[in-house]
Amino acid sequence: MDFGKFQYTESKKQKAARAKSKTTETKSLQIKMGTGDHDLDLKAKKASEWLKEGHRIKIDLFLTGRSKFMDFNFLRQRMDRILHLLTEEYKIADSAKKSPKGLTIVIEKA
């Protein structure tokens, strides 16, 4: 077999594989403690669209001042408000963790 022909067929295979592959992004969603219900609905709707497309979503609960030192379970409940509004099936890729700005959770399509 001719080596040039071999290289050509391999490059065609790789190009076809790249065209079929789907890249996923990590989309970011930011909420605060006092975010209203309507705003949460809109953000959850957008997050559901992103999940449908196959993207990962990083949800940040921003905390300011003294709210950074609140009970972790209470903060987790505030984070769960938006998770209950999602219409797409999801799984938690990275559980809720404290971050410098607040609380962070990463979800992806189930």
N, C-alpha and C positions, 0 to 999 in steps of 0.2 A: 504494500500500500504506500502511496506517496505521502510523505510527511506533511507537505503543504495542504493536501486535501484533508488529512486528519485534523490539522489545526483549524481549518475552515469549518469543518463539521462540529468540532468542539465549541468554537466560538458561537456558532448558530444555536447550539443546545443551551449554552450559558445565557445568551441573549433572550431566548424563549423563556427560560426559567425566571429571569429577572422580570420579564414582562408579566408573568403570571403571579409573581409574589406580591403580597399586599403588605405595605408598610403601615405600622401602627404608631401612633403618636400618644404621648401622655398629655392629655388636655388638663387644664387647671381650672378649678372652680373655687371661688372665694366667697365665704359667708362670714357674717359677724353675729355676735350674740343677739342683737336686737333686730335682725333681718325679718321683715314682715312676711306674712303668709303668702301674699300674692307674689312677692319677689322670689320666695322659695319655690313656688309653683313654676314660675318662668325658668328658674335655674334648673329645676328638676326636669322640665320638658327638654331643655337644651342638652342636659346630661344624658337623657334617654336617647336622644338622636345620636349622640356621640357613641353610646354603647351599641346602638344598632349598627353603626358603621364599623365597629370593632376596635375602637380606641380605648385606651386606659384612661381613667379619670382620677386626678388627685384633688381631693376636696380638703380645703383649708378652712378651719374655723379660727378666724383672727380674734385674738384676745388682747385687750388693752388694760394697762394699769393693774388694779387689784383683781380683775377677773382672771388673770393668769394663775392665781393661787387658789382658785375655787376647787371644790371637790371634783375629782376626775370622773366619777360616775355621773354627776350633774352635767359636766361638759359633754360626756358621751351621749347623754340623752338629747342635748341640743344638736349634736351631730346627727343623731338618728332621725331627727325631724325631716331632714332632706332625703335620707335614705328610704324612708317610708313612702315618699312621693314618687319615686322612680317607677316607671311603668315597665321597663325592660328587666329581664332576669340578669342578675349580676352575682359575682362572688368577690369576696374581699381578698385582694392580692396582698395587701400590707395593712395589718390591723392599726387601730387608732394609736398614735404615738404623740408624745409631746414634742413640739418643734419650737424653735426660738420665738416664733410669732404666735404660737397657739397650739392647736391640735390638728393633726394631719392623718388622712386615711386614703388608701388607694384601692379603687375597685376596677374590675374588668368584666367583660361579658362572660356569662356562665357557659 
